[in-house]
Amino acid sequence: MDCFFAAVEILDNPKLKGLPVIVGGTSDRGVVCAASYEARSYGVKSAMPLFKARHLCRKGVYLPVRMSRYKDISQKIQEIFSRYTDLVQPISMDEAFLDVTENKKNIPYATTIAKEIKKTIKEECGLIASAGVAPNKFLAKIASDMDKPDGLYVIKPNDVEGFMKGLPIKKIWGVGKVTAKNLNNLGIHMASDIQRFPKSFFEENFGKMGQHLILLSKGIDNSVVTPYRKVKSIGHETTFKENISDKEVVYKSIVQLSEKVSKRLQSKNRLAKGVQVKVKLNDFKLITRSARMVEKSDDVTDISKKAKTLFEKIQLNDASIRLVGVSVYQIEENDTEMNLNYFFK
């Protein structure tokens, strides 16, 4: 979906059309969740601190996040996907992979399906979507970003080799700023440049990442579209209205966040083994600490106790705190109830 949150706000209030719309909040706290293309022309980007966005775009329309509304629209879009295939893998609220090799309407061409889905989303939801059509997930993801907004980019199997020659190395999954810089220092700027080096070079210097780079540089991705993703972590965070130095306020927030995490675990019938605390300081430096609990749990007391212990290990050095977050990982299904039922039978 193109500028999803912002697009929904404009859909609900047509007077906003053509204006620089920024979704994230009405204060200087927090970050940009979505920005219309008009706002992006000012340099506003997702995940940018709101105070920086306001500096770049003083005439922007700043709106709070309405998550329940976005979820409603997202569910409608997911329903449209399901008319064509059950092999739908949501990546986020506004993005998904679809495997349409065999589809419910027996349409022979994936491009035809992409056109139909874009048209249906526009007619039924009033929103614009971009699509990428390719032989695998990696290439489809890249293709979906090629012609935004309202894009439809197709990479045919016979075009993969030529397409990869013109693909910047930073577009490869897993290549961040540090890896990109290391590759650039080796003279590797395009994906095809990797082919100039022997396979052993990347395996020795980059380990598993090296094998990953070699395959993707050739446009090879054997991962499959998985309809149901296993929940890897659950977390909540809060941005304070003002930077704080009072640790008691932080402890109170940790308990409140742990309670939210606990409720979500219980609603999903899950237990967690690991706990992570995230702290963002007044200079935007991000610090995380994580550790495992003695036993896997969904109890707020266990989670908050471990989270507090982790927070105490963070060296603040007189810095104030802008944000604190609590999350859990190593999540497993809670089979306690099932075992009790079996026992009493």
Buried (B, 14 or more C-beta within 10 A) or exposed (E): BBBBBBBBBBBEEEEBEEBBBBBBBEEBBBBBBBBBBBBBEBEBBBEBBBEBBBEBBEEBBBBEBBEEBBEEBBEEBEEBBBEBBEBBBBEEBBBBBBBBEEBEEEEEEBBBBBBBBBEBBEEEBBBBBBBBBBBBBBBBBBBBEBEBEEBBBBBEEEBBEEBBEEBEBBBBEEBEEEBBEEBEEEEBEBBBBBBEBEEEBBBEEBEEBBEBBBBBBBBBBEEEBEBEEEBEEBBBBBBBEEBBEEEEEBBEBBBBBBBBBBBBBBEBEBBBBBBBBBBBBEEEEEBEBBBEBEEBBBBBEBBBBBBBEBBEEBEBEEBBBBBBBBBBBBBEEBEEEEEEEEEEE
